[in-house]
Amino acid sequence: MKYKVPFSYRLISTDFAMRTIALWMYSIDVMHVWFFWLSQLLMIPLLSSVIMVQTNTKNKWIEHFRKKHNLPENMKIHLDVEGSAFSALFVVFIVGIGTFIAFSLLTPLNFVWQTILTTLTFLLYGFYNIVLFLVSFSPLKSVTLEKDSALTLPLDHLTVDGNDKELVKQEILLMNYSQKVDTYTIESALLGALAFTCFLSILQIDRSVINNIPPILNSLSIIANNIIAFNFTAIITFISDLHLNFTTVMALLAIESLVCSLLYLLVIVARIRFHDVLRYAEYEVRVAREFNNKEEEYSLLASQGSSDTVDTRIRTLNDEINKILTSSMALIKQLGSIINYMNRIRIIALFIFVLIISTAASLITYVMGILFLSLYVLSVSYHKIDTWAKNKSLSSFSMKIFSKL
C-alpha cells in the first residue's frame, strides 16, 4: 500500500544554508576557491547521512502507523512524499540560484568552459535536489500531533455509515474549493487589470520610460552579484549613489506593474486546470451520492428483514461507493494542490502590488512609501503576532513576572 506524506522544506533549506555559509567564507578569503568547490562536493556524503536518518525515521513512521491501525506485518507500506506545485517551484528556485552562483564564480574561465561547467553543475545539483525532495518528509512528531492526518487509510474499509461521512466531507471540500477559486479569480482579474492599466498609463505618459528599464535591470544584476559575493558595503554604496529621478521611478513602476499583472494572469490560467479536474471530481461525488441513496434503501430493507439477495446488494453497493470515493478523493487532492499553487502565486503578486503602491507613494515622499510597505507587513504578520501574544507559555511567564512585582 502507498501512502502520501507531506513535504518538508527543512532538508533542502539546510543544505542551501550550509552551501551559503561556505560561499560566505570564500567571499571573505577564509577559504580558497578549490576548498570551496571541494566543500560543495563533501556536503553530498554529509547530507547522505541525514538521508539515512530520514530513512530510519521513515521506518519508525511505518511501524507507528501499522500498530495504530492494526495492519498485518506482511502488508508492505510505502511512503511517498506529497509536494505541491509551490514546493516544486521552491526546488526549481533553489537549483536556479545555485546554477547562477556557479556561473558567476566561473567567470574567470573562458565562455565555453564556463558554459560546460555551469551546465554540469545544473544537472548534478538538480538531480541532487530531486533526491532530497524524495526523502524530505515531515518528522514523525508532527504526524502524531495531527492524529495521523497525513497518513490516511484507503477508503475501501468504510462501512455503510462511514461512507456517508466521507461523502459529506468530500462535498464540503468541493464547495469550499470552488468558492476559494472564485475569490482568487475575482481578485486576480481586478488587481491584475489595475496593474496592467498602470503599465499602459506609464507608457502613454512617457514612452522614454522604456529606455530606463535596461539600466534598472543592470543595477539589479549588480546588486545580485554583490549579494553572492557578500559585499554588502558595495551594495550600500551602490544604492546610495543611485539617482532616483522621476523617470527612473516610473520605469521601476512599469517593471513592477508588468510582473504583477503576469503573476495574476498565472493565477487565472491555473483556474482552467482547476475546473477541468473539478468536473471529474463532481461527477464522481454525484455518482457516489446516487449509489449511496440506493444503499440506504437496501439497508432499510435489511433492517426490516434480512435476505441473502439484499445483503449481497448492500455489499456490492458499498464496494462500489468506496471505489468511487477513493477515486474522487485523489481528484480532490489534485484540486488542493492547484489551489495551493494559486494561493502562493497570488501572495507574491499581492506583495508586488503593494510594492507598486509604495513606489508610487515614494514620488511624494520616501516616508510614505516605507509606511505603506510597513502596514502591509504588519497586516500579513498580524495572525502570527496574535498567536504569539496568546501563547500559554508567554502568559504563564508574564504571570510569574507580575507576581514577583
C-alpha positions in Angstrom: 0.0 0.0 0.0 1.2 3.5 -0.8 0.6 6.5 1.4 1.2 10.2 0.9 3.2 12.1 3.4 3.7 15.9 3.5 6.8 17.5 2.0 9.1 19.3 4.4 11.3 22.2 3.4 13.9 21.6 6.2 16.3 19.3 4.4 16.7 21.3 1.2 16.8 24.6 3.2 19.5 23.3 5.5 21.6 22.1 2.5 21.2 25.5 0.9 22.1 27.3 4.1 25.3 25.3 4.5 26.4 26.0 1.0 25.7 29.7 1.5 27.9 29.7 4.6 30.7 28.1 2.6 30.2 30.8 -0.1 30.4 33.5 2.6 33.7 32.0 3.9 35.1 32.0 0.4 33.9 35.6 -0.2 35.9 36.9 2.9 39.0 35.0 1.8 38.8 32.5 4.6 38.5 29.6 2.2 40.4 29.1 -1.1 38.5 28.6 -4.2 39.5 24.9 -4.6 38.5 24.3 -0.9 35.2 26.0 -1.7 34.4 23.6 -4.6 35.6 20.7 -2.5 33.3 21.7 0.4 30.4 21.7 -2.1 31.2 18.1 -3.1 31.7 17.0 0.5 28.3 18.1 1.5 26.8 15.3 -0.6 28.0 12.5 1.7 27.3 14.7 4.7 23.7 15.0 3.6 23.6 11.3 2.7 24.0 10.6 6.4 21.0 12.8 7.0 19.1 10.8 4.4 19.9 7.6 6.3 18.5 9.2 9.5 15.4 10.2 7.5 15.1 6.6 6.3 15.3 5.3 9.8 12.6 7.8 10.8 10.5 6.6 7.8 10.7 3.0 9.1 9.6 4.1 12.6 6.8 6.0 11.0 5.6 2.9 9.2 5.7 0.8 12.4 3.8 3.5 14.3 1.2 3.6 11.6 1.0 -0.2 11.4 0.4 -0.6 15.1 -2.0 2.3 15.3 -4.3 0.8 12.7 -3.6 -2.9 13.4 -2.2 -3.6 9.9 -0.7 -7.1 9.3 3.0 -7.5 9.3 3.1 -9.0 5.8 1.4 -5.9 4.3 4.0 -3.7 2.6 3.7 0.0 3.3 5.3 2.6 1.0 5.6 6.3 1.9 5.7 8.8 -0.9 6.4 12.5 -0.4 3.5 14.6 -1.5 4.5 18.0 -2.6 2.6 20.9 -4.1 3.2 23.0 -7.2 4.8 25.6 -4.9 7.2 23.1 -3.4 8.3 22.1 -6.9 8.8 25.8 -7.7 10.8 26.1 -4.5 13.2 23.3 -5.6 13.5 24.9 -9.1 14.2 28.3 -7.4 17.0 26.7 -5.3 18.5 25.0 -8.3 18.3 28.2 -10.3 20.1 30.2 -7.6 22.8 27.5 -7.3 23.3 27.5 -11.1 23.5 31.3 -11.2 26.1 31.3 -8.4 28.2 28.7 -10.2 28.0 30.7 -13.4 29.1 33.9 -11.6 32.0 32.1 -9.8 33.2 30.5 -13.1 33.6 33.9 -14.8 37.4 33.8 -14.9 37.2 30.9 -17.3 36.6 31.2 -21.0 32.9 31.2 -22.1 33.0 27.6 -23.4 34.3 26.1 -20.2 32.1 28.4 -18.2 29.0 27.1 -20.1 30.0 23.4 -19.9 30.8 23.5 -16.1 27.6 25.5 -15.4 25.5 23.0 -17.3 27.2 20.2 -15.4 26.5 22.0 -12.1 22.9 22.4 -13.1 22.4 18.7 -13.9 24.2 17.4 -10.8 22.7 19.9 -8.4 19.3 19.4 -9.9 19.5 15.6 -9.6 20.8 16.0 -6.0 17.9 18.2 -5.0 15.4 15.8 -6.6 16.8 13.0 -4.4 16.5 15.3 -1.4 12.9 16.1 -2.4 12.0 12.4 -2.4 13.1 11.9 1.2 12.0 15.3 2.6 9.0 14.2 4.6 7.8 15.8 7.8 9.0 14.4 11.1 7.1 11.7 12.9 6.1 14.0 15.8 4.1 16.3 13.5 2.0 13.3 12.2 1.4 12.1 15.8 0.2 15.5 16.8 -2.1 15.7 13.8 -3.5 12.3 14.7 -2.1 10.7 11.5 -4.0 13.1 9.2 -1.1 12.9 6.8 -1.4 9.1 6.6 -4.9 8.3 5.6 -6.2 4.8 5.3 -7.6 3.7 1.9 -11.4 4.3 1.7 -12.2 0.7 0.8 -12.6 -0.1 4.5 -15.6 2.3 5.0 -18.8 0.9 6.4 -22.4 1.9 5.3 -22.3 4.7 7.8 -18.7 5.5 7.3 -19.1 6.3 3.6 -21.9 8.8 4.5 -19.4 10.9 6.5 -16.8 10.6 3.8 -19.3 11.6 1.1 -20.4 14.7 3.1 -16.7 15.6 3.7 -15.9 15.5 0.0 -19.0 17.5 -1.0 -18.0 20.2 1.5 -14.4 20.2 0.3 -15.6 20.7 -3.3 -17.8 23.5 -2.3 -15.1 25.3 -0.3 -12.5 24.8 -3.1 -14.9 26.3 -5.7 -15.6 29.3 -3.5 -11.8 29.8 -3.0 -11.1 29.7 -6.7 -13.9 32.1 -7.5 -12.5 34.5 -4.9 -8.9 34.2 -6.2 -10.1 34.7 -9.8 -12.1 37.8 -9.0 -9.2 39.2 -7.0 -6.7 38.4 -9.8 -8.8 39.8 -12.5 -9.3 43.1 -10.6 -5.8 43.7 -9.3 -4.2 42.3 -12.4 -6.2 44.6 -14.6 -5.3 47.6 -12.4 -1.6 46.6 -12.5 -1.6 46.3 -16.3 -3.6 49.6 -16.6 -0.8 51.2 -14.6 1.8 49.9 -17.1 -0.2 51.2 -20.1 -0.7 54.5 -18.4 3.0 54.9 -17.8 3.8 54.2 -21.5 1.1 56.6 -22.5 2.6 59.4 -20.4 6.2 59.0 -21.5 7.4 56.3 -23.9 11.0 57.2 -23.0 10.5 55.3 -19.7 11.2 52.1 -21.7 14.8 53.3 -22.2 15.4 53.4 -18.5 14.3 49.8 -17.9 17.6 48.2 -19.1 19.7 50.3 -16.7 17.5 49.3 -13.8 17.8 45.6 -14.7 21.6 46.1 -14.9 21.5 47.7 -11.5 19.6 44.7 -10.1 22.2 42.4 -11.7 25.0 44.3 -10.0 23.2 44.1 -6.6 22.7 40.3 -7.1 26.3 39.7 -7.9 27.3 41.7 -4.8 24.9 39.6 -2.7 26.6 36.5 -4.0 30.0 37.9 -3.0 28.6 39.0 0.4 29.8 42.5 -0.4 27.1 44.4 1.4 29.2 47.5 1.7 29.4 47.8 -2.0 25.6 47.3 -2.2 25.0 50.2 0.2 27.5 52.4 -1.6 25.9 51.5 -5.0 22.4 52.2 -3.8 23.4 55.5 -2.2 25.0 56.6 -5.5 21.8 55.8 -7.4 19.9 58.9 -8.5 16.2 58.0 -8.5 14.6 60.8 -10.5 11.0 60.8 -11.7 11.7 58.9 -14.9 13.6 56.2 -13.1 10.8 55.7 -10.6 8.3 55.5 -13.4 10.4 52.8 -15.1 10.6 50.9 -11.9 6.8 51.2 -11.6 6.5 49.9 -15.2 8.5 46.8 -14.3 6.6 46.1 -11.1 3.2 46.5 -12.7 4.1 44.3 -15.7 5.4 41.5 -13.4 2.4 41.8 -11.1 -0.1 41.5 -14.0 1.7 38.5 -15.3 1.6 36.8 -11.9 -2.1 37.4 -11.6 -2.5 36.0 -15.1 -0.9 32.8 -14.0 -3.5 32.6 -11.2 -6.3 33.0 -13.7 -4.8 30.4 -16.1 -4.5 27.9 -13.2 -8.3 28.2 -12.9 -8.7 26.4 -16.2 -6.8 23.4 -14.9 -8.8 23.5 -11.7 -12.2 23.4 -13.5 -11.0 20.5 -15.7 -10.3 18.4 -12.6 -13.3 19.8 -10.7 -15.6 18.5 -13.5 -14.4 14.9 -13.0 -14.4 15.2 -9.2 -18.0 16.5 -9.1 -19.1 13.7 -11.4 -17.5 11.1 -9.1 -19.1 12.5 -6.0 -22.6 12.8 -7.6 -22.4 9.2 -8.8 -21.3 8.2 -5.2 -24.3 10.1 -3.9 -26.7 8.2 -6.1 -25.2 4.8 -5.2 -25.4 5.9 -1.5 -29.1 6.6 -1.8 -29.7 3.1 -3.2 -27.5 1.7 -0.4 -29.6 3.4 2.2 -32.8 2.0 0.7 -31.4 -1.6 0.8 -30.2 -1.0 4.3 -33.7 -0.1 5.3 -35.0 -3.3 3.7 -32.3 -5.3 5.6 -33.4 -3.8 8.9 -37.0 -5.0 8.2 -35.9 -8.5 7.2 -32.5 -9.6 6.0 -32.0 -11.8 3.0 -29.1 -13.1 1.0 -30.0 -11.0 -2.0 -30.4 -7.8 0.0 -27.1 -8.4 1.8 -25.2 -9.1 -1.4 -26.6 -6.0 -3.0 -25.6 -3.9 0.0 -22.0 -5.2 -0.1 -21.9 -4.6 -3.9 -23.1 -1.0 -3.5 -20.8 -0.4 -0.6 -17.7 -1.7 -2.5 -18.7 0.5 -5.5 -19.2 3.6 -3.3 -15.8 3.1 -1.6 -14.1 2.7 -5.0 -15.7 5.9 -6.3 -14.8 7.8 -3.1 -11.2 6.7 -3.4 -11.1 7.9 -6.9 -12.8 11.2 -6.1 -10.5 11.9 -3.1 -7.5 11.6 -5.4 -9.0 14.2 -7.7 -9.8 16.4 -4.7 -6.1 16.2 -3.6 -5.2 17.4 -7.1 -7.6 20.4 -6.6 -6.0 21.1 -3.3 -2.5 21.2 -4.9 -3.8 23.6 -7.6 -5.4 25.9 -5.0 -2.1 25.9 -3.0 -0.2 26.9 -6.2 -2.8 29.7 -6.9 -2.6 30.9 -3.4 1.2 31.1 -3.3 1.4 32.9 -6.6 -1.3 35.4 -5.6 0.6 36.1 -2.4 3.7 37.0 -4.4 1.6 39.1 -6.8 -0.1 40.9 -3.9 3.3 41.8 -2.4 4.4 43.2 -5.8 1.1 45.1 -6.0 1.9 46.7 -2.6 5.4 47.5 -3.9 3.7 49.4 -6.8 1.7 51.4 -4.3 4.8 52.0 -2.1 6.9 53.0 -5.2 4.2 55.4 -6.3 3.9 56.9 -2.8 7.6 57.4 -2.8 7.1 60.0 -5.5 5.6 62.2 -2.8 7.9 61.2 0.0 10.0 58.2 0.8 8.5 58.0 4.3 5.0 57.4 2.8 6.4 54.6 0.7 8.0 52.9 3.7 4.8 53.4 5.7 2.7 51.6 3.1 5.1 48.7 3.0 5.3 48.5 6.8 1.5 48.5 7.1 1.3 45.6 4.6 4.0 43.6 6.6 2.1 44.3 9.8 -1.3 43.2 8.4 0.2 40.0 7.0 2.0 39.1 10.2 -0.9 40.0 12.4 -2.1 36.4 12.8 1.4 35.3 13.9 1.7 38.2 16.3 -1.8 37.4 17.7 -0.9 33.7 18.1 2.4 34.7 19.8 0.6 37.1 22.2 -1.9 34.3 23.2 0.8 31.7 23.8 0.2 30.0 27.1 3.9 29.9 27.9 4.2 33.6 27.4 1.1 34.2 29.6 2.5 32.0 32.4 5.8 33.7 32.1 4.1 37.1 32.4 2.1 36.0 35.4 5.3 34.9 37.2 6.9 38.2 36.5 3.9 40.2 37.7 3.5 38.0 40.8 7.1 38.9 41.9 6.4 42.7 41.5 
